[in-house]
Amino acid sequence: MWKASIFDVRDDGIAVLTLNKPEQLNALDLDFHSDIKAACQIVREDANIKVFVITGAGRGFSAGGNIDSLSSIENEDRLKCRIENAGLTVQMVYDLDKPVIAAVNGPVAGAGLSLMMACDLVVAAESAVFGFTFIQIAFCPDCGCSYFLINKVGHQKAAELLYFGKILDSREAAQLGLANKIVPDGEALAQSLEWAEKLIRQPLHTISLDKRLLRQASGNSYHQQVAIETTSQVLAWSSEDFKEGARAFLEKRRPSFRGR
């Protein structure tokens, strides 16, 4: 089933997808698109999976699109189909209602950045570099990269990154809000799993509502967002987790959430 990746579901409900073409810096070819979409479908449909972690084997997370493959495409229709397929891959990650963590163990560039930014949380190794280098081959960003950048860093900084093909080190990426935490080399996956283990003890039904709110906020007015928050609060109030959380608060004990 898996063409280029390793997919593992742990007993505690944490799923880990490892992109596994280290000799190519895990460049996102058709095999990876197939694997990522298959993994997303499993994560979405399997109620036992609580948190999804994506990482890369070897010294890099993902070098983005496979340039050799793209340059050999014969016509615009085939290119459009290829780009749309890549965009759908990242969209499936973005649309998951469960928490997704990117464990960025090394260089990430091109469409790999879109895949990373589609995740909720990003843990990066100190030596990781973030290459917005589309312009170096006279290519545009794809897979939602421009959308993510505008929402994360604003127009002027996004323009600087794209127009000049900027390459950021891990500290610069964190300062811009592109990474949540920087860890020593070799520890990105371990830290991501530590966060995942913490998340599975959280009220995951509420986290899914929070995730939906965050996804909608950038496109809504203040008044629209307040209305959606009200609806979300009613849904949270109706959950078993809220009742448990309220009881635990009143009884001065640690709550035991069940994700519903």
GILIN-V215785 format. One record per run of one state. SS is the DSSP state (a for helix, b for strand, c for the rest). FROM is the first residue (numbers start at 1). TO is the last residue. If there is no record, write none. Layout:
# GILIN-V215785
ss=SS from=FROM to=TO
ss=SS from=FROM to=TO
This chain:
# GILIN-V215785
ss=c from=1 to=4
ss=b from=5 to=9
ss=c from=10 to=13
ss=b from=14 to=19
ss=c from=20 to=21
ss=a from=22 to=24
ss=c from=25 to=27
ss=b from=28 to=28
ss=c from=29 to=29
ss=a from=30 to=45
ss=c from=46 to=50
ss=b from=51 to=56
ss=c from=57 to=59
ss=b from=60 to=62
ss=c from=63 to=64
ss=b from=65 to=65
ss=c from=66 to=66
ss=a from=67 to=71
ss=c from=72 to=75
ss=a from=76 to=95
ss=c from=96 to=98
ss=b from=99 to=104
ss=c from=105 to=106
ss=b from=107 to=109
ss=c from=110 to=110
ss=a from=111 to=117
ss=c from=118 to=120
ss=b from=121 to=125
ss=c from=126 to=128
ss=b from=129 to=131
ss=c from=132 to=133
ss=a from=134 to=137
ss=c from=138 to=144
ss=a from=145 to=153
ss=c from=154 to=154
ss=a from=155 to=163
ss=c from=164 to=166
ss=b from=167 to=169
ss=a from=170 to=175
ss=c from=176 to=180
ss=b from=181 to=183
ss=c from=184 to=187
ss=a from=188 to=199
ss=c from=200 to=203
ss=a from=204 to=217
ss=c from=218 to=221
ss=a from=222 to=237
ss=c from=238 to=239
ss=a from=240 to=250
ss=c from=251 to=260
